Amino acid sequence: MTNTIVDYWERQPTDVPYYLNGFNGTWNFTEHKKVPEGLRNFILEMFPKAEKFKRIPIEDINVLMNEVWEGPGSMVKLSKMYLESYQARTAPMIEDSKKK
């Protein structure tokens, strides 16, 4: 899982505005089901105490996305942020399992 996500998004076009990686605007989701699937793991990772995606307030999702989104090509940044957060969160669990 390491860099395959980042590699994938680096290959995606940034000049097609209706593709996720080409989006150049402000996020204003009104419902959880309208959040693109490509963003959901990132959002869940940024809210580690949330047990389910729908439990994250939609307003908080919009604030997060508008803070981190820098326009076309931002999926590479989000993928890197996701991986860093995931690895930092799971590293202690992996170390504990190696000690056994």
Buried (B, 14 or more C-beta within 10 A) or exposed (E): EEEEBBEBBBEBEBEEEEBBBBBEEEBEBEEBEEBEEBBBBBBBBBBEEBEEBEEBEBEEBBEBBEEBBEEBBBBBBBBBBBBEBBEEEEEEEEEEEEEE
